[in-house]
Amino acid sequence: MIPTEDGDPDLSKASIKPITLPRPRSAWSNHNARASSAVPGFPPNTNHTQVVMSNFVPPSAEILYPTDKTRPKLLHCALKYIRDELRLTGAESAPVGDPRRLQVFRTVFDMIIEEFKTYSPILSEVKQEYETLISSQQSEIVKLLPLDSKLCAQRAQSAREVQRLSDEAVAVAERLRNENRKLNAALFEERKKLEGAHTEISDLTKKIHGAMEATRNDEFNQARLKELYAELEASEKKNQDLIRQKEDEGIEFQRTLRRVHAERAEAVKELGELQLRFSLSVPKQLFEEASTKANRFQKDLEDANKALRMQREENEKLKQNVKALDSKLLSLQKSKDFPNWEYIEGLCKTDIYEWAHMCKDFDSNDSIVVLLRELIKLKSTRPIQRKQAESESQSAGEPRFFIGLGLSSEVPKYLRFKGKIPNHRLSKKDCTLLFRDIWSSKILHDASTKAKNRLPLADFLFMYLKKKFGSQDVVAEWGYNLLEAAKKYRLQSIDCMLFHDILTDVKDESLYHHLQAVLGPLKHAFHRADLDLHEDQSKGFITKSSVPPLLRSMWPEKNDADVQSLLTALDSDQPGEYVTYKWLFQNAEDCTFLDVFREQHLSAMIAYISGLRKAIQSMYTKDARLSATEFSNALTRYDADKSRRRVDEYVARGFGVLVAEVRPRMTLDKEKFLENLGKGIVGYGNEF
């Protein structure tokens, strides 16, 4: 339980006794006379309070309780006065901060100051402080009005400049098209003339060759006849040499063949002796299974080597792409065609850090593209944002503090704290960015650490926060806030859901890496479709009509509803008939399409566990605990395409042990087995 700011809740149960406050009756009339002169819309000498408070009865010397046992008479009269004044001045539906509403509450506050003489000085100072704050805020608003007008003027001027540049571009394009048509016509005429000249040259060449051939024909024939005789003699000599060489090779081949036959007879004889010797030692079935396993292991080894070669080639390509991107970034930096964010911040008068970070390393053209895409996405997702705003407004009732779980060794290190911890109410976007940074740091840490020494996410989070902040108080503060935010947004973001489930040991860390890895084939499929569409040239975009066939060819298990959900998410990210797929993967944290794609893979795994549960229940209805052999039989029957090695791995994962530690008679509760199995990656066939 988190205590409230009002102190001990048991104090509200104490009985309230009447309190006697000595107060002269004339104080109300004197105060009303002074308050009437401050109300706008009434003459200075008019007692406004006496006019509008015809039903207001000053309290007596004692606080009475006419009907409500918990409301003093003074409070009752003040509330009635507020309602009557707001109704008479027409300020009931006026917005907060309206001068008429402020005047009504100012009058009531003055009455309360006059009533409680003891607290009059401190209440007067409080009232004066708020009056000063309101006056300063109104002066600030007046100062901002010219800036708003200036901003509108700048927008209009920018729109006119853009229209002018667009008209000039259209005119230049039209002029260039006209010149192009003229040049094409002139080029066509020149080509016709050139073809005529080539025809004349060809005719003249034929005539010259005919004349020369007539004069040299006799001499050429005699010389050619001599050459043919010489070639014939050389060919006959060469053929005789080849015949002798082939005869020698045939004799050697016959000798080798006889030797091979003799060796084969000896080998057959030795094989017969070995088979006779070991026929009773090893069963034939076991020998065949061992041979099958050896062949399968050899095939798996070849597949692994092939995958390793492909991964090395992919790494080389990635290195080349990184070098190309570095060179492009260097050239862009040299061109100095980047937005001036300081100038933009001076005109906008707002926090532009988010936009500047989004357009980092982009030139002016790409920055405009990014901002336009964000505006289009904002327009298309406005109803969704309205619902999110409503849901966030409901979170106002969240506790302002968390109560620490203590310093026990059973509490995770990042949550060890005793006392109250403030709730920062982190937004979903901030949580997603923090989680991605934590995952990136953990991947780098695991790459430099041996597999057996790698930390689980809970211990790594403590190390990450400790390295970032140092103090255990700050570590616990961020730990509680991150855990609460991941729990709150787990149904809205798959990143938050995975982080929460892996942090609380509901899911295994391999599930996160698998869902990140499935994006690689998707990106490769988009790139291949781009090459097919643009004749082996990567343009960076494809048509949306080519996306459904692509998804069905890569993932045949997806039905029409799944494909339609992906298309709907793609429309929310990029409206129109084209998909610039590089933007999808570049801004993956804000991409609805990629979130839906990963959620469908996760849903398929959940459906696999549900189907396996039904299969186990149908096979073993009465038994609550099953042996390893029974679980293995159920898996083999439910997923017939899965190899024996994969089935053994699933059984070991369900028992929470290594494959070598599984014993046929080991037993475990069915639900516990399915819970352990569902923590990691599951699916049909041998791919999972």
C-alpha positions in Angstrom: 0.0 0.0 0.0 1.4 3.4 -0.9 0.4 6.2 1.6 -1.2 9.3 0.4 -0.1 12.8 0.8 -2.9 13.5 3.3 -1.0 11.6 6.0 -2.4 8.8 8.1 -5.7 7.6 6.5 -7.1 6.7 10.0 -7.3 10.3 11.0 -10.3 10.8 8.6 -12.2 8.4 10.8 -12.0 10.6 13.9 -15.1 12.3 15.1 -15.5 16.0 14.3 -16.7 18.3 17.1 -18.2 21.8 16.7 -15.7 24.6 17.1 -16.5 28.0 18.5 -14.9 30.9 16.5 -15.6 34.4 17.9 -16.3 36.7 15.1 -18.2 40.1 14.9 -21.1 40.1 12.4 -20.0 43.5 11.0 -16.8 42.0 9.5 -18.9 40.4 6.7 -20.6 43.6 5.8 -17.4 45.7 5.8 -15.6 43.0 3.7 -18.5 42.9 1.2 -18.4 46.6 0.7 -14.7 46.5 -0.1 -15.1 43.5 -2.4 -17.9 45.0 -4.5 -15.7 47.8 -5.8 -13.2 45.3 -7.3 -15.8 43.4 -9.4 -15.8 44.6 -13.0 -19.1 45.7 -14.4 -20.5 47.4 -11.2 -20.2 51.1 -10.1 -17.6 51.8 -7.5 -20.1 52.9 -4.8 -22.4 49.9 -5.4 -22.4 47.2 -2.7 -22.1 44.3 -5.2 -21.9 41.7 -2.5 -25.2 42.8 -1.0 -26.8 42.7 -4.4 -25.7 39.2 -5.5 -25.6 37.6 -2.1 -29.3 38.1 -1.2 -29.4 34.4 -0.2 -26.0 34.4 1.6 -26.4 34.3 5.3 -23.3 35.1 7.4 -22.4 32.4 9.9 -23.0 32.9 13.6 -20.4 32.9 16.3 -20.6 29.1 16.4 -20.1 26.7 13.4 -23.4 24.8 13.1 -24.3 21.5 11.4 -27.8 21.9 10.2 -28.1 18.8 8.1 -24.7 17.6 6.9 -22.7 16.3 9.8 -19.3 16.8 8.0 -19.7 20.3 6.5 -19.4 23.5 8.5 -21.9 26.3 8.1 -19.1 28.6 6.8 -18.1 26.2 4.1 -21.8 25.6 3.2 -22.4 29.4 2.8 -19.2 29.9 0.9 -20.0 27.2 -1.6 -23.5 28.6 -2.1 -22.1 32.0 -2.7 -19.7 30.6 -5.4 -22.5 28.9 -7.2 -24.8 31.9 -7.1 -22.0 34.3 -8.2 -20.9 32.1 -11.1 -24.5 31.8 -12.3 -25.2 35.5 -12.0 -22.0 36.5 -13.8 -22.5 33.9 -16.5 -19.1 32.3 -15.7 -20.3 28.7 -15.0 -19.1 27.4 -18.4 -16.2 29.8 -18.7 -12.7 28.3 -19.0 -10.3 28.2 -16.1 -8.5 31.5 -15.7 -11.5 33.6 -16.8 -11.4 37.1 -15.0 -15.0 36.7 -13.8 -14.2 33.3 -12.1 -11.0 34.7 -10.6 -12.9 37.6 -9.1 -15.5 35.3 -7.5 -12.9 33.1 -5.9 -10.8 36.2 -4.9 -13.9 37.5 -3.0 -14.4 34.2 -1.2 -10.7 34.0 -0.3 -10.9 37.6 1.1 -14.0 36.5 3.2 -12.1 33.5 4.6 -9.1 35.7 5.5 -11.5 38.1 7.3 -13.2 35.2 9.1 -10.0 33.5 10.4 -8.1 36.4 12.0 -5.4 34.1 13.4 -4.3 32.9 9.9 -5.0 36.2 8.2 -1.4 37.3 7.6 -0.2 34.0 6.1 -3.4 33.7 4.0 -2.9 37.3 2.7 0.7 36.5 1.7 -0.5 33.4 -0.1 -3.2 35.4 -1.9 -0.7 38.1 -2.8 1.8 35.5 -4.2 -0.9 34.0 -6.5 -2.0 37.4 -7.6 1.5 38.3 -8.6 1.9 35.0 -10.4 -1.3 35.5 -12.4 -0.2 39.1 -13.3 3.2 37.9 -14.5 1.6 35.1 -16.6 -0.8 37.5 -18.3 2.1 39.8 -19.1 4.0 36.9 -20.6 1.0 36.0 -22.8 0.8 39.6 -24.0 4.5 39.4 -25.0 4.0 36.2 -26.9 1.2 37.6 -29.1 3.5 39.5 -31.5 5.7 36.4 -31.9 2.6 34.4 -33.0 1.8 37.0 -35.6 5.4 36.9 -36.8 5.3 33.1 -37.1 2.1 33.2 -39.2 3.7 35.8 -41.5 6.8 33.6 -41.9 4.6 30.6 -42.7 2.7 32.6 -45.4 6.0 33.9 -46.9 7.4 30.3 -46.9 4.3 29.0 -48.6 4.6 31.7 -51.3 8.3 31.0 -51.8 7.6 27.2 -52.1 4.9 27.9 -54.7 7.2 30.2 -56.7 10.0 27.7 -56.7 7.5 25.0 -57.8 6.3 27.1 -60.7 9.8 27.8 -61.8 10.7 24.1 -61.6 7.7 23.3 -63.8 8.6 25.9 -66.3 12.2 24.8 -66.5 11.1 21.1 -66.9 8.8 22.1 -69.7 11.5 24.1 -71.5 13.9 21.2 -71.1 11.3 18.8 -72.5 10.9 21.0 -75.6 14.6 21.2 -76.1 14.9 17.4 -75.7 12.2 16.9 -78.4 14.0 19.2 -80.8 17.4 17.5 -80.2 15.8 14.0 -80.7 14.3 15.2 -84.0 17.7 16.5 -85.1 19.4 13.4 -83.9 17.0 11.3 -86.0 17.8 13.2 -89.1 21.5 12.9 -88.6 21.1 9.2 -88.0 19.3 8.9 -91.4 22.1 10.7 -93.1 24.7 8.6 -91.4 23.0 5.4 -92.5 22.9 6.6 -96.1 26.6 7.4 -96.0 27.3 3.9 -94.5 25.4 2.3 -97.3 27.4 4.2 -100.0 30.7 3.3 -98.3 29.7 -0.4 -98.2 28.8 -0.4 -101.9 32.1 1.2 -102.8 34.1 -1.2 -100.6 32.4 -4.2 -102.3 33.4 -2.9 -105.7 37.0 -2.3 -104.7 37.3 -5.8 -103.2 35.8 -7.3 -106.3 38.4 -5.6 -108.5 41.3 -6.6 -106.2 40.1 -10.2 -105.9 40.0 -10.5 -109.7 43.7 -9.6 -110.0 45.0 -11.7 -107.1 42.8 -14.7 -107.5 45.3 -16.9 -109.5 48.3 -16.2 -107.3 46.2 -16.7 -104.1 45.0 -20.1 -105.2 48.5 -21.4 -105.9 49.8 -20.2 -102.6 46.8 -21.6 -100.7 47.2 -25.0 -102.4 50.8 -25.2 -101.2 49.7 -24.3 -97.6 47.0 -27.0 -97.6 49.6 -29.7 -98.7 51.9 -28.7 -95.9 49.0 -28.7 -93.3 47.9 -32.1 -94.5 51.4 -33.6 -94.0 51.7 -32.1 -90.5 48.2 -33.3 -89.6 49.1 -36.9 -90.7 52.3 -36.9 -88.6 50.4 -35.5 -85.6 47.7 -38.2 -85.9 50.2 -41.0 -86.0 51.9 -39.7 -82.8 48.5 -39.5 -81.1 47.6 -43.1 -82.2 50.9 -44.4 -80.7 50.3 -42.4 -77.5 46.7 -43.8 -77.1 47.9 -47.3 -77.7 50.4 -46.9 -74.9 47.7 -45.4 -72.6 45.4 -48.3 -73.4 48.0 -50.9 -72.4 48.7 -49.0 -69.1 44.9 -48.7 -68.5 44.5 -52.5 -68.9 47.3 -53.1 -66.4 45.7 -50.7 -63.9 42.3 -52.3 -64.4 43.7 -55.8 -63.7 45.3 -54.5 -60.5 42.1 -52.8 -59.4 40.1 -56.0 -59.9 42.7 -57.9 -57.8 42.5 -55.3 -55.0 38.7 -55.4 -55.2 38.6 -59.2 -54.8 40.9 -58.9 -51.8 38.7 -56.1 -50.3 35.5 -58.1 -50.8 37.2 -61.1 -49.2 38.3 -58.9 -46.2 34.8 -57.4 -46.0 33.2 -60.8 -45.9 35.5 -61.8 -43.1 34.8 -58.6 -41.1 31.0 -59.0 -41.6 31.3 -62.6 -40.4 33.4 -61.6 -37.4 31.2 -58.6 -36.3 27.7 -59.8 -37.4 26.8 -60.9 -33.9 28.5 -57.9 -32.1 26.4 -55.0 -33.5 22.7 -55.2 -34.4 21.9 -54.2 -37.9 19.2 -51.7 -36.8 21.6 -49.9 -34.4 24.2 -49.8 -37.2 21.7 -48.3 -39.6 20.6 -45.7 -37.0 24.2 -44.8 -36.3 24.8 -44.5 -40.0 21.7 -42.3 -40.4 22.7 -40.1 -37.5 26.2 -39.8 -38.9 24.8 -38.8 -42.3 22.5 -36.3 -40.6 25.3 -34.9 -38.5 27.4 -34.6 -41.7 24.5 -32.8 -43.4 24.0 -30.5 -40.4 27.7 -29.8 -40.4 27.6 -28.9 -44.1 24.6 -26.7 -43.6 26.3 -25.0 -40.7 29.4 -24.4 -42.8 27.3 -23.1 -45.6 25.4 -20.8 -43.2 28.8 -19.6 -41.8 30.0 -18.8 -45.3 26.8 -17.0 -46.1 27.2 -15.1 -42.8 30.8 -14.1 -43.6 29.7 -12.9 -47.0 26.9 -11.0 -45.4 29.4 -9.5 -42.9 31.7 -8.4 -45.8 28.7 -6.8 -47.6 27.8 -5.0 -44.3 31.3 -3.8 -43.9 31.3 -2.5 -47.5 27.9 -0.8 -46.9 29.3 0.8 -43.7 32.2 2.1 -45.6 29.9 3.4 -48.3 27.7 5.1 -45.7 30.7 6.6 -44.0 31.9 8.1 -47.3 28.4 9.3 -48.1 28.2 10.9 -44.6 31.6 12.5 -45.1 30.6 13.9 -48.4 27.3 15.2 -47.0 29.1 16.9 -44.1 31.5 18.5 -46.6 28.6 19.8 -48.6 27.3 21.7 -45.5 23.7 21.4 -46.8 22.3 20.6 -43.3 19.4 22.3 -41.4 20.3 25.1 -39.0 18.5 23.8 -35.9 19.6 26.8 -33.8 17.9 29.1 -36.2 14.8 26.9 -36.3 14.7 26.7 -32.5 14.9 30.5 -32.3 11.8 30.8 -34.6 9.7 27.9 -33.2 10.2 28.7 -29.4 9.7 25.1 -28.4 11.6 21.9 -27.7 12.9 20.7 -31.1 15.4 18.1 -29.7 13.1 15.2 -30.8 12.9 16.5 -34.4 16.7 17.3 -34.5 17.5 13.8 -33.2 15.1 12.2 -35.8 16.8 14.1 -38.7 20.4 13.4 -37.5 23.0 13.0 -40.3 20.3 13.9 -42.9 20.6 16.8 -45.3 17.9 19.4 -45.9 16.0 17.3 -48.5 16.0 14.1 -46.4 15.0 16.1 -43.3 12.0 17.5 -45.2 11.0 14.0 -46.2 11.3 12.8 -42.6 9.1 15.6 -41.3 6.5 15.2 -44.0 6.2 11.5 -43.3 5.8 12.2 -39.6 3.0 14.7 -40.4 1.3 12.2 -42.7 1.5 9.5 -40.0 0.2 11.9 -37.4 -2.8 12.7 -39.6 -3.6 9.0 -40.3 -3.2 8.0 -36.6 -5.1 10.9 -35.1 -8.0 8.7 -33.8 -5.5 6.2 -32.3 -3.7 9.1 -30.6 -7.0 10.4 -29.2 -7.7 7.0 -27.7 -4.2 6.9 -26.3 -4.7 10.3 -24.8 -7.9 9.2 -23.1 -6.1 6.1 -21.7 -3.3 8.3 -20.5 -5.7 10.7 -18.9 -7.1 7.7 -16.9 -3.5 7.1 -15.6 -3.8 10.2 -13.5 -4.8 8.0 -10.6 -1.5 6.2 -10.6 0.4 6.3 -7.4 2.9 9.1 -7.0 5.3 6.8 -5.2 6.4 3.2 -5.1 7.2 1.4 -1.9 10.6 -0.4 -2.0 10.6 -4.2 -1.6 13.5 -4.0 0.9 17.1 -5.2 0.9 16.6 -8.9 1.0 18.7 -11.2 -1.2 15.5 -12.5 -2.7 14.8 -9.1 -4.2 16.5 -8.4 -7.6 19.6 -6.1 -7.3 18.0 -3.3 -9.4 15.0 -3.2 -7.0 16.7 -3.3 -3.6 15.6 -0.3 -1.8 13.8 0.6 1.5 11.5 3.6 1.4 9.4 5.6 -1.0 10.4 6.0 -4.7 8.9 8.7 -7.0 6.9 7.6 -10.0 8.2 9.4 -13.1 5.3 8.1 -15.3 7.6 7.5 -18.3 6.1 7.7 -21.8 5.9 4.7 -24.1 8.4 6.3 -26.6 11.0 7.0 -23.8 10.6 3.5 -22.6 11.1 2.0 -26.1 14.3 4.1 -26.6 15.7 3.1 -23.2 14.9 -0.6 -23.8 16.6 -0.5 -27.2 19.7 1.1 -25.7 19.8 -1.5 -23.0 19.5 -4.4 -25.5 22.3 -2.9 -27.7 24.6 -2.6 -24.7 23.8 -6.2 -23.6 24.5 -7.5 -27.1 27.9 -5.8 -27.1 28.6 -7.2 -23.6 27.6 -10.7 -24.6 29.8 -10.6 -27.7 32.9 -10.0 -25.6 31.9 -12.6 -22.9 31.9 -16.4 -23.0 28.5 -18.0 -23.2 28.7 -19.6 -19.7 29.6 -16.2 -18.1 26.8 -14.2 -19.8 24.4 -12.4 -17.4 20.6 -12.6 -17.4 18.8 -9.4 -18.2 17.9 -8.6 -14.6 21.6 -8.7 -13.5 22.7 -6.8 -16.6 20.1 -4.1 -16.0 21.6 -3.6 -12.5 25.1 -3.4 -14.0 23.9 -1.0 -16.7 22.1 1.4 -14.2 25.0 1.2 -11.8 27.5 2.1 -14.4 25.3 4.9 -15.7 24.2 6.5 -12.3 26.4 5.0 -9.6 24.2 5.5 -6.6 22.0 2.5 -5.5 19.1 5.0 -4.7 19.1 6.2 -8.4 19.5 2.6 -9.6 16.4 1.5 -7.7 14.5 4.6 -8.7 15.0 3.9 -12.4 14.6 0.1 -11.9 11.1 0.5 -10.4 10.1 3.1 -13.1 11.3 0.9 -16.0 9.6 -2.2 -14.6 6.3 -0.3 -14.0 6.4 1.4 -17.5 7.1 -2.0 -19.2 4.2 -3.5 -17.4 1.9 -0.6 -18.2 2.7 -0.5 -22.0 3.2 -4.3 -22.5 -0.1 -4.5 -24.5 0.7 -1.5 -26.6 4.3 -2.3 -27.6 5.9 -5.6 -28.3 9.3 -4.2 -27.1 7.8 -3.3 -23.7 6.1 -6.7 -23.5 9.3 -8.7 -24.3 11.4 -6.5 -21.9 9.0 -7.0 -19.0 8.6 -10.8 -19.6 12.3 -11.4 -20.0 13.1 -9.2 -17.0 10.6 -11.2 -14.8 11.8 -14.6 -16.2 8.5 -15.2 -18.0 10.2 -15.5 -21.3 13.7 -16.5 -22.4 16.2 -13.9 -23.9 16.5 -16.0 -27.0 13.0 -15.1 -28.0 13.9 -11.4 -28.3 16.9 -12.2 -30.5 14.8 -14.5 -32.7 12.1 -11.9 -33.2 14.8 -9.4 -34.2 16.4 -11.9 -36.5 13.1 -12.5 -38.5 13.3 -8.9 -39.7 16.5 -9.8 -41.7 14.7 -12.1 -44.2 11.9 -9.6 -44.5 14.3 -6.8 -45.4 16.1 -9.1 -47.9 12.8 -10.0 -49.5 11.9 -6.3 -50.0 15.4 -5.7 -51.5 15.0 -8.6 -53.9 11.5 -7.4 -54.9 13.1 -4.0 -55.5 15.7 -5.5 -57.8 13.1 -7.5 -59.7 10.9 -4.4 -60.1 13.6 -2.0 -61.4 15.6 -4.4 -63.5 18.5 -5.2 -61.1 18.7 -1.6 -59.9 17.9 -0.8 -56.2 15.6 2.2 -56.0 14.7 1.8 -52.3 10.9 1.4 -52.9 8.4 -1.1 -54.2 4.7 -1.1 -54.9 2.3 -2.1 -52.2 0.5 -4.5 -54.6 3.7 -6.6 -54.6 3.8 -7.0 -50.8 1.0 -9.7 -50.3 2.5 -12.1 -52.9 5.9 -11.5 -51.3 4.7 -12.3 -47.8 2.8 -15.4 -48.9 5.8 -16.8 -50.7 8.2 -16.2 -47.8 5.7 -17.3 -45.0 3.1 -19.6 -46.5 1.6 -20.2 -43.0 0.2 -16.6 -43.0 -3.6 -16.5 -43.8 -5.5 -13.7 -45.4 -6.3 -12.0 -42.1 -2.6 -11.8 -41.2 -1.7 -10.4 -44.6 -4.5 -7.8 -44.3 -3.4 -6.8 -40.8 0.1 -6.2 -42.2 -1.2 -4.1 -45.1 -3.3 -2.0 -42.7 -0.3 -1.4 -40.5 1.8 -0.5 -43.6 -0.8 2.0 -44.7 -0.6 3.7 -41.3 3.2 3.9 -41.6 3.3 5.0 -45.3 0.1 6.0 -47.0 0.0 5.7 -50.8 0.7 3.0 -53.4 4.5 2.8 -52.9 6.6 1.5 -49.9 10.0 3.1 -49.1 11.2 0.1 -47.2 14.5 1.6 -46.0 12.5 4.0 -43.9 10.6 1.1 -42.2 13.8 -0.5 -40.9 15.6 2.8 -40.2 12.9 4.0 -37.8 12.0 0.5 -36.5 11.0 1.9 -33.0 8.1 3.8 -34.6 7.1 1.3 -37.3 3.7 -0.3 -36.7 4.3 -2.7 -39.6 7.3 -4.3 -38.0 5.6 -4.5 -34.6 2.6 -6.3 -36.1 5.0 -8.6 -38.1 6.8 -9.6 -34.9 3.5 -10.0 -32.9 2.3 -12.4 -35.5 5.4 -14.6 -35.1 4.9 -14.4 -31.3 1.2 -15.3 -31.7 2.2 -18.4 -33.8 4.4 -19.6 -30.9 1.5 -19.1 -28.4 -0.8 -21.1 -30.8 1.8 -23.9 -31.0 1.8 -24.2 -27.2 -2.0 -24.2 -27.1 -2.2 -26.9 -29.7 0.4 -29.0 -27.8 -1.6 -28.6 -24.6 -4.7 -30.0 -26.3 -2.7 -32.9 -27.8 -1.3 -33.8 -24.3 -4.8 -33.5 -22.7 -6.3 -35.8 -25.4 -3.6 -38.4 -25.0 -3.2 -38.4 -21.2 -6.5 -37.2 -19.7 -6.3 -38.4 -16.2 -2.6 -37.9 -15.4 -1.5 -34.6 -13.9 2.2 -35.5 -14.1 3.9 -37.2 -17.1 7.2 -38.8 -17.7 9.8 -37.6 -20.2 8.9 -40.5 -22.5 5.2 -39.5 -22.5 6.1 -35.9 -23.3 8.3 -37.1 -26.1 5.5 -39.2 -27.6 3.1 -36.3 -27.4 5.5 -34.0 -29.2 6.2 -36.6 -31.9 2.5 -37.1 -32.5 1.6 -33.4 -32.5 4.6 -32.3 -34.7 5.4 -35.3 -36.9 7.9 -33.3 -39.0 10.2 -32.5 -36.1 13.4 -34.6 -35.9 14.3 -36.7 -32.9 17.0 -34.4 -31.9 14.7 -31.4 -31.8 12.1 -33.4 -29.8 14.8 -34.3 -27.2 15.7 -30.6 -27.0 12.1 -29.6 -26.4 11.7 -32.2 -23.7 14.9 -31.0 -21.9 13.8 -27.4 -22.1 10.4 -28.4 -20.6 12.1 -30.1 -17.7 14.6 -27.2 -17.3 17.7 -29.4 -17.7 20.3 -30.3 -20.3 19.6 -32.9 -23.0 22.2 -35.3 -21.4 20.5 -35.0 -18.0 17.0 -36.1 -19.2 16.0 -39.5 -17.9 13.0 -41.5 -19.4 11.3 -41.9 -16.0 11.6 -38.2 -14.9 8.1 -36.8 -14.2 6.8 -33.2 -14.2 3.5 -31.4 -14.0 1.9 -30.8 -17.5 1.3 -27.1 -17.0 4.8 -26.6 -15.6 6.3 -28.4 -18.6 4.3 -26.2 -21.0 5.3 -23.1 -19.1 9.0 -23.9 -19.3 8.7 -24.8 -23.0 6.8 -21.6 -23.8 9.6 -19.4 -22.5 11.7 -20.0 -25.6 11.3 -20.4 -29.3 8.8 -23.0 -30.5 7.3 -23.9 -33.8 6.6 -26.6 -36.3 9.3 -28.5 -38.1 13.1 -28.4 -37.5 13.5 -24.6 -38.0 12.6 -23.9 -34.4 
